[in-house]
Amino acid sequence: MNDDPLTGATCPFCDPSPADIVVQNTLAYARADAFPVSPGHTLIVPFRHVSSFFEATEAERVALLDLLCRCRDALEERYHPDGWNIGINVGPAAGQTVPHLHIHLIPRYAGDVPDPRGGVRGVVPEKKMY
């Protein structure tokens, strides 16, 4: 496991337990989010400790997107969501709390919030509506 150079904290995404992996390829894996915002919330994570999508290699980005689509298909079949949010937080100012790249695949359901308009724009609430 890699340690955060600033805090010394152990990375929760390095060296995943085989029991946590729902699907994988050679460069990345998917796991259920430990704190899901909806049923089926899944994280897509590279095996290599890299903090940003922009630091990932082209091959890692391809592997991540492959798993994103494969997980979406499986979640669609199991949960039948009405929509999706896909998100990556890059840097503390954007809300990144774990310095290991991970993509959130969040199934959305009709009525899960009063007004879903604006989607990911809601990270800045006053800019959500346009």
N, CA, C and O atoms as CSV, one atom per row, in Angstrom:
chain,resi,resn,atom,element,x,y,z
A,1,MET,N,N,0.831,-1.187,0.000
A,1,MET,CA,C,0.000,0.000,0.000
A,1,MET,C,C,0.869,1.242,0.000
A,1,MET,O,O,1.890,1.315,0.684
A,2,ASN,N,N,0.443,2.200,-0.773
A,2,ASN,CA,C,1.163,3.462,-0.820
A,2,ASN,C,C,0.663,4.374,0.285
A,2,ASN,O,O,-0.512,4.342,0.651
A,3,ASP,N,N,1.556,5.175,0.804
A,3,ASP,CA,C,1.190,6.143,1.825
A,3,ASP,C,C,1.149,7.526,1.212
A,3,ASP,O,O,1.945,7.847,0.330
A,4,ASP,N,N,0.221,8.346,1.678
A,4,ASP,CA,C,0.119,9.726,1.241
A,4,ASP,C,C,1.337,10.465,1.789
A,4,ASP,O,O,1.560,10.446,2.999
A,5,PRO,N,N,2.135,11.117,0.934
A,5,PRO,CA,C,3.339,11.789,1.416
A,5,PRO,C,C,3.047,12.951,2.358
A,5,PRO,O,O,3.905,13.317,3.160
A,6,LEU,N,N,1.860,13.537,2.279
A,6,LEU,CA,C,1.538,14.665,3.139
A,6,LEU,C,C,1.005,14.217,4.500
A,6,LEU,O,O,1.369,14.780,5.532
A,7,THR,N,N,0.142,13.202,4.495
A,7,THR,CA,C,-0.498,12.800,5.750
A,7,THR,C,C,0.049,11.503,6.324
A,7,THR,O,O,-0.117,11.235,7.514
A,8,GLY,N,N,0.705,10.687,5.486
A,8,GLY,CA,C,1.190,9.390,5.927
A,8,GLY,C,C,0.096,8.331,5.943
A,8,GLY,O,O,0.351,7.184,6.309
A,9,ALA,N,N,-1.115,8.703,5.552
A,9,ALA,CA,C,-2.238,7.759,5.546
A,9,ALA,C,C,-2.033,6.697,4.470
A,9,ALA,O,O,-1.498,6.975,3.397
A,10,THR,N,N,-2.464,5.491,4.775
A,10,THR,CA,C,-2.385,4.396,3.825
A,10,THR,C,C,-3.493,4.551,2.787
A,10,THR,O,O,-4.629,4.871,3.138
A,11,CYS,N,N,-3.178,4.333,1.542
A,11,CYS,CA,C,-4.147,4.481,0.460
A,11,CYS,C,C,-5.163,3.338,0.511
A,11,CYS,O,O,-4.781,2.167,0.500
A,12,PRO,N,N,-6.457,3.675,0.567
A,12,PRO,CA,C,-7.480,2.629,0.631
A,12,PRO,C,C,-7.719,1.903,-0.695
A,12,PRO,O,O,-8.426,0.896,-0.728
A,13,PHE,N,N,-7.132,2.408,-1.792
A,13,PHE,CA,C,-7.364,1.793,-3.098
A,13,PHE,C,C,-6.189,0.971,-3.605
A,13,PHE,O,O,-6.316,0.249,-4.593
A,14,CYS,N,N,-5.057,1.076,-2.942
A,14,CYS,CA,C,-3.913,0.247,-3.320
A,14,CYS,C,C,-4.087,-1.142,-2.708
A,14,CYS,O,O,-4.629,-1.281,-1.612
A,15,ASP,N,N,-3.633,-2.149,-3.411
A,15,ASP,CA,C,-3.699,-3.528,-2.928
A,15,ASP,C,C,-5.096,-3.928,-2.463
A,15,ASP,O,O,-5.274,-4.301,-1.303
A,16,PRO,N,N,-6.095,-3.857,-3.353
A,16,PRO,CA,C,-7.455,-4.210,-2.946
A,16,PRO,C,C,-7.580,-5.689,-2.611
A,16,PRO,O,O,-6.869,-6.530,-3.160
A,17,SER,N,N,-8.479,-5.982,-1.717
A,17,SER,CA,C,-8.789,-7.368,-1.385
A,17,SER,C,C,-9.524,-7.986,-2.574
A,17,SER,O,O,-10.401,-7.345,-3.153
A,18,PRO,N,N,-9.183,-9.208,-2.943
A,18,PRO,CA,C,-9.915,-9.859,-4.044
A,18,PRO,C,C,-11.420,-9.885,-3.803
A,18,PRO,O,O,-12.196,-9.860,-4.758
A,19,ALA,N,N,-11.840,-9.933,-2.555
A,19,ALA,CA,C,-13.272,-9.945,-2.242
A,19,ALA,C,C,-13.952,-8.615,-2.580
A,19,ALA,O,O,-15.164,-8.573,-2.789
A,20,ASP,N,N,-13.168,-7.527,-2.633
A,20,ASP,CA,C,-13.730,-6.207,-2.942
A,20,ASP,C,C,-13.876,-5.956,-4.440
A,20,ASP,O,O,-14.644,-5.086,-4.849
A,21,ILE,N,N,-13.153,-6.703,-5.251
A,21,ILE,CA,C,-13.138,-6.472,-6.697
A,21,ILE,C,C,-14.345,-7.142,-7.339
A,21,ILE,O,O,-14.540,-8.350,-7.204
A,22,VAL,N,N,-15.159,-6.346,-8.042
A,22,VAL,CA,C,-16.322,-6.916,-8.727
A,22,VAL,C,C,-16.000,-7.288,-10.167
A,22,VAL,O,O,-16.591,-8.217,-10.718
A,23,VAL,N,N,-15.069,-6.571,-10.776
A,23,VAL,CA,C,-14.592,-6.885,-12.122
A,23,VAL,C,C,-13.246,-6.181,-12.293
A,23,VAL,O,O,-12.992,-5.153,-11.665
A,24,GLN,N,N,-12.396,-6.736,-13.138
A,24,GLN,CA,C,-11.086,-6.125,-13.354
A,24,GLN,C,C,-10.591,-6.433,-14.744
A,24,GLN,O,O,-11.100,-7.325,-15.422
A,25,ASN,N,N,-9.588,-5.681,-15.161
A,25,ASN,CA,C,-8.793,-6.000,-16.336
A,25,ASN,C,C,-7.335,-5.882,-15.894
A,25,ASN,O,O,-7.068,-5.823,-14.693
A,26,THR,N,N,-6.414,-5.849,-16.802
A,26,THR,CA,C,-5.005,-5.871,-16.397
A,26,THR,C,C,-4.546,-4.603,-15.682
A,26,THR,O,O,-3.590,-4.654,-14.908
A,27,LEU,N,N,-5.207,-3.460,-15.923
A,27,LEU,CA,C,-4.720,-2.195,-15.378
A,27,LEU,C,C,-5.646,-1.538,-14.360
A,27,LEU,O,O,-5.260,-0.567,-13.710
A,28,ALA,N,N,-6.863,-2.059,-14.215
A,28,ALA,CA,C,-7.820,-1.395,-13.336
A,28,ALA,C,C,-8.815,-2.401,-12.764
A,28,ALA,O,O,-8.917,-3.542,-13.215
A,29,TYR,N,N,-9.535,-1.935,-11.765
A,29,TYR,CA,C,-10.556,-2.774,-11.153
A,29,TYR,C,C,-11.753,-1.921,-10.750
A,29,TYR,O,O,-11.659,-0.696,-10.668
A,30,ALA,N,N,-12.875,-2.585,-10.501
A,30,ALA,CA,C,-14.076,-1.913,-10.020
A,30,ALA,C,C,-14.474,-2.512,-8.689
A,30,ALA,O,O,-14.299,-3.707,-8.447
A,31,ARG,N,N,-15.013,-1.661,-7.830
A,31,ARG,CA,C,-15.462,-2.079,-6.507
A,31,ARG,C,C,-16.680,-1.251,-6.123
A,31,ARG,O,O,-16.876,-0.149,-6.637
A,32,ALA,N,N,-17.486,-1.777,-5.229
A,32,ALA,CA,C,-18.610,-1.011,-4.695
A,32,ALA,C,C,-18.063,0.138,-3.860
A,32,ALA,O,O,-17.064,-0.018,-3.158
A,33,ASP,N,N,-18.717,1.290,-3.936
A,33,ASP,CA,C,-18.325,2.418,-3.103
A,33,ASP,C,C,-18.666,2.089,-1.644
A,33,ASP,O,O,-19.753,1.586,-1.358
A,34,ALA,N,N,-17.742,2.371,-0.731
A,34,ALA,CA,C,-17.962,2.086,0.689
A,34,ALA,C,C,-19.016,3.000,1.308
A,34,ALA,O,O,-19.590,2.675,2.347
A,35,PHE,N,N,-19.269,4.133,0.676
A,35,PHE,CA,C,-20.250,5.098,1.158
A,35,PHE,C,C,-21.153,5.493,-0.005
A,35,PHE,O,O,-21.114,6.640,-0.451
A,36,PRO,N,N,-21.964,4.563,-0.503
A,36,PRO,CA,C,-22.727,4.810,-1.734
A,36,PRO,C,C,-23.771,5.906,-1.584
A,36,PRO,O,O,-24.422,6.030,-0.546
A,37,VAL,N,N,-23.917,6.696,-2.639
A,37,VAL,CA,C,-24.965,7.712,-2.656
A,37,VAL,C,C,-26.245,7.173,-3.282
A,37,VAL,O,O,-27.294,7.811,-3.193
A,38,SER,N,N,-26.169,6.007,-3.914
A,38,SER,CA,C,-27.349,5.348,-4.466
A,38,SER,C,C,-27.043,3.859,-4.601
A,38,SER,O,O,-25.877,3.464,-4.602
A,39,PRO,N,N,-28.077,3.034,-4.714
A,39,PRO,CA,C,-27.834,1.603,-4.930
A,39,PRO,C,C,-27.039,1.375,-6.215
A,39,PRO,O,O,-27.412,1.864,-7.282
A,40,GLY,N,N,-25.941,0.628,-6.102
A,40,GLY,CA,C,-25.099,0.332,-7.257
A,40,GLY,C,C,-23.913,1.259,-7.450
A,40,GLY,O,O,-23.117,1.042,-8.363
A,41,HIS,N,N,-23.768,2.290,-6.618
A,41,HIS,CA,C,-22.642,3.239,-6.741
A,41,HIS,C,C,-21.334,2.453,-6.764
A,41,HIS,O,O,-21.022,1.720,-5.826
A,42,THR,N,N,-20.586,2.613,-7.832
A,42,THR,CA,C,-19.380,1.825,-8.080
A,42,THR,C,C,-18.195,2.747,-8.343
A,42,THR,O,O,-18.349,3.831,-8.906
A,43,LEU,N,N,-17.012,2.302,-7.929
A,43,LEU,CA,C,-15.771,3.030,-8.204
A,43,LEU,C,C,-14.935,2.234,-9.194
A,43,LEU,O,O,-14.820,1.014,-9.079
A,44,ILE,N,N,-14.356,2.924,-10.161
A,44,ILE,CA,C,-13.448,2.327,-11.130
A,44,ILE,C,C,-12.065,2.896,-10.814
A,44,ILE,O,O,-11.881,4.113,-10.811
A,45,VAL,N,N,-11.085,2.013,-10.547
A,45,VAL,CA,C,-9.808,2.426,-9.960
A,45,VAL,C,C,-8.630,1.778,-10.697
A,45,VAL,O,O,-8.656,0.571,-10.939
A,46,PRO,N,N,-7.605,2.549,-11.057
A,46,PRO,CA,C,-6.415,1.900,-11.619
A,46,PRO,C,C,-5.649,1.172,-10.519
A,46,PRO,O,O,-5.638,1.611,-9.369
A,47,PHE,N,N,-5.014,0.067,-10.873
A,47,PHE,CA,C,-4.185,-0.636,-9.890
A,47,PHE,C,C,-2.988,0.227,-9.485
A,47,PHE,O,O,-2.601,0.248,-8.317
A,48,ARG,N,N,-2.409,0.931,-10.448
A,48,ARG,CA,C,-1.246,1.771,-10.156
A,48,ARG,C,C,-1.691,2.985,-9.345
A,48,ARG,O,O,-2.721,3.592,-9.637
A,49,HIS,N,N,-0.911,3.332,-8.331
A,49,HIS,CA,C,-1.219,4.506,-7.522
A,49,HIS,C,C,-0.872,5.751,-8.335
A,49,HIS,O,O,0.296,6.098,-8.509
A,50,VAL,N,N,-1.906,6.401,-8.819
A,50,VAL,CA,C,-1.777,7.645,-9.575
A,50,VAL,C,C,-2.901,8.548,-9.091
A,50,VAL,O,O,-4.030,8.086,-8.926
A,51,SER,N,N,-2.620,9.819,-8.862
A,51,SER,CA,C,-3.613,10.666,-8.208
A,51,SER,C,C,-4.640,11.284,-9.142
A,51,SER,O,O,-5.738,11.624,-8.701
A,52,SER,N,N,-4.318,11.439,-10.405
A,52,SER,CA,C,-5.191,12.196,-11.296
A,52,SER,C,C,-5.444,11.474,-12.609
A,52,SER,O,O,-4.580,10.759,-13.118
A,53,PHE,N,N,-6.627,11.669,-13.143
A,53,PHE,CA,C,-6.948,11.148,-14.472
A,53,PHE,C,C,-5.927,11.650,-15.492
A,53,PHE,O,O,-5.586,10.944,-16.441
A,54,PHE,N,N,-5.454,12.850,-15.289
A,54,PHE,CA,C,-4.514,13.464,-16.225
A,54,PHE,C,C,-3.108,12.903,-16.096
A,54,PHE,O,O,-2.278,13.118,-16.980
A,55,GLU,N,N,-2.826,12.192,-15.019
A,55,GLU,CA,C,-1.535,11.529,-14.837
A,55,GLU,C,C,-1.570,10.070,-15.279
A,55,GLU,O,O,-0.528,9.422,-15.379
A,56,ALA,N,N,-2.762,9.559,-15.541
A,56,ALA,CA,C,-2.889,8.170,-15.990
A,56,ALA,C,C,-2.347,8.033,-17.406
A,56,ALA,O,O,-2.420,8.966,-18.206
A,57,THR,N,N,-1.810,6.876,-17.697
A,57,THR,CA,C,-1.340,6.628,-19.062
A,57,THR,C,C,-2.544,6.443,-19.983
A,57,THR,O,O,-3.669,6.249,-19.523
A,58,GLU,N,N,-2.295,6.505,-21.262
A,58,GLU,CA,C,-3.374,6.273,-22.229
A,58,GLU,C,C,-3.956,4.874,-22.045
A,58,GLU,O,O,-5.172,4.691,-22.096
A,59,ALA,N,N,-3.093,3.900,-21.832
A,59,ALA,CA,C,-3.564,2.521,-21.627
A,59,ALA,C,C,-4.423,2.419,-20.362
A,59,ALA,O,O,-5.422,1.701,-20.354
A,60,GLU,N,N,-4.043,3.129,-19.295
A,60,GLU,CA,C,-4.861,3.115,-18.073
A,60,GLU,C,C,-6.213,3.766,-18.318
A,60,GLU,O,O,-7.234,3.272,-17.839
A,61,ARG,N,N,-6.232,4.874,-19.062
A,61,ARG,CA,C,-7.509,5.534,-19.349
A,61,ARG,C,C,-8.422,4.620,-20.163
A,61,ARG,O,O,-9.626,4.563,-19.912
A,62,VAL,N,N,-7.859,3.910,-21.129
A,62,VAL,CA,C,-8.646,2.953,-21.920
A,62,VAL,C,C,-9.189,1.849,-21.014
A,62,VAL,O,O,-10.354,1.467,-21.129
A,63,ALA,N,N,-8.351,1.338,-20.119
A,63,ALA,CA,C,-8.771,0.277,-19.194
A,63,ALA,C,C,-9.875,0.764,-18.265
A,63,ALA,O,O,-10.830,0.033,-18.004
A,64,LEU,N,N,-9.754,1.990,-17.764
A,64,LEU,CA,C,-10.766,2.553,-16.884
A,64,LEU,C,C,-12.105,2.697,-17.607
A,64,LEU,O,O,-13.150,2.350,-17.058
A,65,LEU,N,N,-12.071,3.207,-18.835
A,65,LEU,CA,C,-13.307,3.393,-19.589
A,65,LEU,C,C,-13.930,2.062,-19.987
A,65,LEU,O,O,-15.153,1.951,-20.065
A,66,ASP,N,N,-13.100,1.050,-20.241
A,66,ASP,CA,C,-13.610,-0.294,-20.508
A,66,ASP,C,C,-14.419,-0.787,-19.309
A,66,ASP,O,O,-15.535,-1.279,-19.472
A,67,LEU,N,N,-13.864,-0.657,-18.115
A,67,LEU,CA,C,-14.567,-1.108,-16.924
A,67,LEU,C,C,-15.788,-0.246,-16.624
A,67,LEU,O,O,-16.800,-0.754,-16.143
A,68,LEU,N,N,-15.704,1.034,-16.898
A,68,LEU,CA,C,-16.849,1.919,-16.700
A,68,LEU,C,C,-18.044,1.412,-17.512
A,68,LEU,O,O,-19.159,1.328,-16.997
A,69,CYS,N,N,-17.811,1.082,-18.752
A,69,CYS,CA,C,-18.891,0.588,-19.609
A,69,CYS,C,C,-19.363,-0.801,-19.189
A,69,CYS,O,O,-20.562,-1.078,-19.198
A,70,ARG,N,N,-18.441,-1.662,-18.826
A,70,ARG,CA,C,-18.827,-3.006,-18.378
A,70,ARG,C,C,-19.645,-2.942,-17.091
A,70,ARG,O,O,-20.626,-3.671,-16.937
A,71,CYS,N,N,-19.244,-2.076,-16.173
A,71,CYS,CA,C,-19.997,-1.932,-14.926
A,71,CYS,C,C,-21.366,-1.320,-15.188
A,71,CYS,O,O,-22.357,-1.734,-14.587
A,72,ARG,N,N,-21.425,-0.355,-16.065
A,72,ARG,CA,C,-22.712,0.249,-16.401
A,72,ARG,C,C,-23.663,-0.819,-16.926
A,72,ARG,O,O,-24.832,-0.842,-16.540
A,73,ASP,N,N,-23.193,-1.690,-17.786
A,73,ASP,CA,C,-24.050,-2.748,-18.331
A,73,ASP,C,C,-24.561,-3.669,-17.221
A,73,ASP,O,O,-25.742,-4.016,-17.191
A,74,ALA,N,N,-23.675,-4.060,-16.319
A,74,ALA,CA,C,-24.067,-4.955,-15.226
A,74,ALA,C,C,-25.043,-4.274,-14.269
A,74,ALA,O,O,-26.014,-4.887,-13.825
A,75,LEU,N,N,-24.784,-3.011,-13.954
A,75,LEU,CA,C,-25.665,-2.280,-13.045
A,75,LEU,C,C,-27.021,-2.016,-13.686
A,75,LEU,O,O,-28.050,-2.046,-13.010
A,76,GLU,N,N,-27.021,-1.761,-14.972
A,76,GLU,CA,C,-28.283,-1.560,-15.702
A,76,GLU,C,C,-29.159,-2.801,-15.561
A,76,GLU,O,O,-30.355,-2.699,-15.288
A,77,GLU,N,N,-28.566,-3.952,-15.747
A,77,GLU,CA,C,-29.305,-5.207,-15.664
A,77,GLU,C,C,-29.805,-5.482,-14.241
A,77,GLU,O,O,-30.919,-5.969,-14.047
A,78,ARG,N,N,-28.974,-5.167,-13.261
A,78,ARG,CA,C,-29.338,-5.488,-11.868
A,78,ARG,C,C,-30.283,-4.467,-11.235
A,78,ARG,O,O,-31.232,-4.847,-10.549
A,79,TYR,N,N,-30.030,-3.164,-11.460
A,79,TYR,CA,C,-30.768,-2.124,-10.752
A,79,TYR,C,C,-31.778,-1.345,-11.601
A,79,TYR,O,O,-32.683,-0.724,-11.044
A,80,HIS,N,N,-31.652,-1.361,-12.905
A,80,HIS,CA,C,-32.553,-0.639,-13.810
A,80,HIS,C,C,-32.678,0.846,-13.462
A,80,HIS,O,O,-33.791,1.345,-13.295
A,81,PRO,N,N,-31.556,1.553,-13.353
A,81,PRO,CA,C,-31.642,2.978,-13.014
A,81,PRO,C,C,-32.242,3.781,-14.170
A,81,PRO,O,O,-32.335,3.309,-15.304
A,82,ASP,N,N,-32.641,5.004,-13.841
A,82,ASP,CA,C,-33.233,5.897,-14.836
A,82,ASP,C,C,-32.218,6.849,-15.455
A,82,ASP,O,O,-32.527,7.525,-16.436
A,83,GLY,N,N,-31.010,6.911,-14.897
A,83,GLY,CA,C,-29.964,7.799,-15.394
A,83,GLY,C,C,-28.651,7.488,-14.710
A,83,GLY,O,O,-28.555,6.555,-13.913
A,84,TRP,N,N,-27.637,8.283,-15.030
A,84,TRP,CA,C,-26.280,8.044,-14.512
A,84,TRP,C,C,-25.581,9.368,-14.261
A,84,TRP,O,O,-25.798,10.345,-14.977
A,85,ASN,N,N,-24.740,9.391,-13.237
A,85,ASN,CA,C,-23.728,10.433,-13.078
A,85,ASN,C,C,-22.383,9.727,-13.087
A,85,ASN,O,O,-22.214,8.674,-12.472
A,86,ILE,N,N,-21.433,10.317,-13.790
A,86,ILE,CA,C,-20.063,9.815,-13.847
A,86,ILE,C,C,-19.183,10.971,-13.400
A,86,ILE,O,O,-19.267,12.068,-13.952
A,87,GLY,N,N,-18.336,10.729,-12.399
A,87,GLY,CA,C,-17.544,11.836,-11.891
A,87,GLY,C,C,-16.153,11.441,-11.466
A,87,GLY,O,O,-15.905,10.326,-11.005
A,88,ILE,N,N,-15.244,12.396,-11.636
A,88,ILE,CA,C,-13.863,12.255,-11.186
A,88,ILE,C,C,-13.497,13.549,-10.481
A,88,ILE,O,O,-13.596,14.626,-11.071
A,89,ASN,N,N,-13.075,13.457,-9.229
A,89,ASN,CA,C,-12.600,14.622,-8.499
A,89,ASN,C,C,-11.079,14.675,-8.650
A,89,ASN,O,O,-10.386,13.699,-8.364
A,90,VAL,N,N,-10.577,15.804,-9.095
A,90,VAL,CA,C,-9.130,15.962,-9.284
A,90,VAL,C,C,-8.655,17.135,-8.434
A,90,VAL,O,O,-8.905,18.295,-8.764
A,91,GLY,N,N,-7.972,16.823,-7.345
A,91,GLY,CA,C,-7.429,17.851,-6.459
A,91,GLY,C,C,-8.377,18.212,-5.334
A,91,GLY,O,O,-9.593,18.093,-5.481
A,92,PRO,N,N,-7.833,18.651,-4.217
A,92,PRO,CA,C,-8.643,19.015,-3.052
A,92,PRO,C,C,-9.695,20.085,-3.348
A,92,PRO,O,O,-10.796,20.025,-2.801
A,93,ALA,N,N,-9.380,21.063,-4.201
A,93,ALA,CA,C,-10.349,22.116,-4.513
A,93,ALA,C,C,-11.583,21.560,-5.217
A,93,ALA,O,O,-12.653,22.168,-5.181
A,94,ALA,N,N,-11.430,20.409,-5.853
A,94,ALA,CA,C,-12.546,19.757,-6.535
A,94,ALA,C,C,-13.192,18.680,-5.671
A,94,ALA,O,O,-14.080,17.964,-6.134
A,95,GLY,N,N,-12.756,18.562,-4.428
A,95,GLY,CA,C,-13.358,17.607,-3.512
A,95,GLY,C,C,-12.652,16.268,-3.409
A,95,GLY,O,O,-13.165,15.361,-2.753
A,96,GLN,N,N,-11.484,16.113,-4.039
A,96,GLN,CA,C,-10.771,14.832,-3.963
A,96,GLN,C,C,-10.220,14.654,-2.556
A,96,GLN,O,O,-9.434,15.473,-2.080
A,97,THR,N,N,-10.639,13.568,-1.886
A,97,THR,CA,C,-10.165,13.292,-0.535
A,97,THR,C,C,-9.229,12.099,-0.476
A,97,THR,O,O,-8.476,11.952,0.487
A,98,VAL,N,N,-9.263,11.241,-1.493
A,98,VAL,CA,C,-8.346,10.107,-1.588
A,98,VAL,C,C,-7.446,10.385,-2.789
A,98,VAL,O,O,-7.942,10.474,-3.912
A,99,PRO,N,N,-6.136,10.525,-2.583
A,99,PRO,CA,C,-5.244,10.902,-3.682
A,99,PRO,C,C,-4.866,9.725,-4.587
A,99,PRO,O,O,-3.702,9.556,-4.951
A,100,HIS,N,N,-5.853,8.931,-4.935
A,100,HIS,CA,C,-5.689,7.811,-5.877
A,100,HIS,C,C,-6.869,7.933,-6.834
A,100,HIS,O,O,-8.025,7.879,-6.415
A,101,LEU,N,N,-6.578,8.096,-8.102
A,101,LEU,CA,C,-7.609,8.247,-9.127
A,101,LEU,C,C,-8.709,7.214,-8.953
A,101,LEU,O,O,-8.432,6.029,-8.766
A,102,HIS,N,N,-9.946,7.660,-9.015
A,102,HIS,CA,C,-11.094,6.761,-9.067
A,102,HIS,C,C,-12.251,7.485,-9.736
A,102,HIS,O,O,-12.451,8.685,-9.549
A,103,ILE,N,N,-12.998,6.736,-10.511
A,103,ILE,CA,C,-14.158,7.257,-11.222
A,103,ILE,C,C,-15.413,6.775,-10.506
A,103,ILE,O,O,-15.567,5.581,-10.248
A,104,HIS,N,N,-16.292,7.689,-10.191
A,104,HIS,CA,C,-17.575,7.339,-9.590
A,104,HIS,C,C,-18.585,7.060,-10.703
A,104,HIS,O,O,-18.803,7.902,-11.574
A,105,LEU,N,N,-19.188,5.900,-10.671
A,105,LEU,CA,C,-20.302,5.550,-11.550
A,105,LEU,C,C,-21.524,5.461,-10.641
A,105,LEU,O,O,-21.664,4.523,-9.857
A,106,ILE,N,N,-22.399,6.448,-10.760
A,106,ILE,CA,C,-23.516,6.569,-9.825
A,106,ILE,C,C,-24.841,6.397,-10.567
A,106,ILE,O,O,-25.243,7.260,-11.347
A,107,PRO,N,N,-25.512,5.272,-10.316
A,107,PRO,CA,C,-26.849,5.112,-10.892
A,107,PRO,C,C,-27.801,6.140,-10.272
A,107,PRO,O,O,-27.716,6.433,-9.080
A,108,ARG,N,N,-28.691,6.676,-11.080
A,108,ARG,CA,C,-29.679,7.646,-10.612
A,108,ARG,C,C,-31.077,7.109,-10.860
A,108,ARG,O,O,-31.319,6.382,-11.823
A,109,TYR,N,N,-31.982,7.474,-9.987
A,109,TYR,CA,C,-33.332,6.952,-10.020
A,109,TYR,C,C,-34.333,8.099,-9.997
A,109,TYR,O,O,-34.166,9.062,-9.249
A,110,ALA,N,N,-35.370,7.991,-10.817
A,110,ALA,CA,C,-36.407,9.018,-10.851
A,110,ALA,C,C,-36.915,9.249,-9.434
A,110,ALA,O,O,-37.307,8.307,-8.745
A,111,GLY,N,N,-36.906,10.521,-9.002
A,111,GLY,CA,C,-37.393,10.874,-7.675
A,111,GLY,C,C,-36.374,10.755,-6.561
A,111,GLY,O,O,-36.713,10.991,-5.401
A,112,ASP,N,N,-35.111,10.388,-6.877
A,112,ASP,CA,C,-34.125,10.246,-5.796
A,112,ASP,C,C,-33.724,11.589,-5.182
A,112,ASP,O,O,-33.233,11.628,-4.054
A,113,VAL,N,N,-33.927,12.671,-5.902
A,113,VAL,CA,C,-33.783,14.029,-5.375
A,113,VAL,C,C,-34.937,14.852,-5.944
A,113,VAL,O,O,-35.480,14.510,-6.995
A,114,PRO,N,N,-35.316,15.928,-5.265
A,114,PRO,CA,C,-36.465,16.707,-5.745
A,114,PRO,C,C,-36.293,17.273,-7.158
A,114,PRO,O,O,-37.241,17.264,-7.943
A,115,ASP,N,N,-35.109,17.761,-7.484
A,115,ASP,CA,C,-34.889,18.365,-8.805
A,115,ASP,C,C,-33.467,18.042,-9.269
A,115,ASP,O,O,-32.520,18.709,-8.854
A,116,PRO,N,N,-33.306,17.032,-10.122
A,116,PRO,CA,C,-31.964,16.623,-10.540
A,116,PRO,C,C,-31.347,17.496,-11.639
A,116,PRO,O,O,-30.198,17.278,-12.025
A,117,ARG,N,N,-32.096,18.476,-12.144
A,117,ARG,CA,C,-31.558,19.285,-13.240
A,117,ARG,C,C,-30.212,19.902,-12.865
A,117,ARG,O,O,-30.014,20.359,-11.739
A,118,GLY,N,N,-29.314,19.904,-13.807
A,118,GLY,CA,C,-27.972,20.438,-13.581
A,118,GLY,C,C,-26.946,19.364,-13.287
A,118,GLY,O,O,-25.752,19.578,-13.496
A,119,GLY,N,N,-27.395,18.195,-12.800
A,119,GLY,CA,C,-26.503,17.060,-12.569
A,119,GLY,C,C,-25.207,17.426,-11.884
A,119,GLY,O,O,-25.220,17.969,-10.780
A,120,VAL,N,N,-24.082,17.134,-12.529
A,120,VAL,CA,C,-22.775,17.379,-11.919
A,120,VAL,C,C,-22.476,18.858,-11.728
A,120,VAL,O,O,-21.560,19.216,-10.988
A,121,ARG,N,N,-23.235,19.712,-12.384
A,121,ARG,CA,C,-23.076,21.160,-12.150
A,121,ARG,C,C,-23.411,21.514,-10.704
A,121,ARG,O,O,-23.047,22.590,-10.229
A,122,GLY,N,N,-24.103,20.616,-10.001
A,122,GLY,CA,C,-24.486,20.854,-8.625
A,122,GLY,C,C,-23.327,20.919,-7.651
A,122,GLY,O,O,-23.532,21.219,-6.475
A,123,VAL,N,N,-22.116,20.645,-8.110
A,123,VAL,CA,C,-20.969,20.768,-7.211
A,123,VAL,C,C,-20.765,22.215,-6.788
A,123,VAL,O,O,-20.153,22.482,-5.754
A,124,VAL,N,N,-21.274,23.149,-7.581
A,124,VAL,CA,C,-21.311,24.562,-7.201
A,124,VAL,C,C,-22.797,24.925,-7.226
A,124,VAL,O,O,-23.315,25.353,-8.258
A,125,PRO,N,N,-23.482,24.754,-6.093
A,125,PRO,CA,C,-24.946,24.863,-6.069
A,125,PRO,C,C,-25.529,26.103,-6.728
A,125,PRO,O,O,-26.526,26.006,-7.443
A,126,GLU,N,N,-24.933,27.257,-6.503
A,126,GLU,CA,C,-25.489,28.476,-7.075
A,126,GLU,C,C,-25.294,28.575,-8.594
A,126,GLU,O,O,-25.864,29.459,-9.234
A,127,LYS,N,N,-24.502,27.682,-9.164
A,127,LYS,CA,C,-24.285,27.667,-10.616
A,127,LYS,C,C,-25.023,26.492,-11.279
A,127,LYS,O,O,-24.912,26.282,-12.487
A,128,LYS,N,N,-25.766,25.742,-10.485
A,128,LYS,CA,C,-26.410,24.528,-10.985
A,128,LYS,C,C,-27.398,24.821,-12.103
A,128,LYS,O,O,-27.392,24.132,-13.123
A,129,MET,N,N,-28.216,25.792,-11.937
A,129,MET,CA,C,-29.241,26.111,-12.926
A,129,MET,C,C,-28.735,27.188,-13.887
A,129,MET,O,O,-28.081,28.147,-13.477
A,130,TYR,N,N,-29.039,27.015,-15.125
A,130,TYR,CA,C,-28.653,28.006,-16.145
A,130,TYR,C,C,-29.747,28.145,-17.157
A,130,TYR,O,O,-29.621,28.928,-18.098
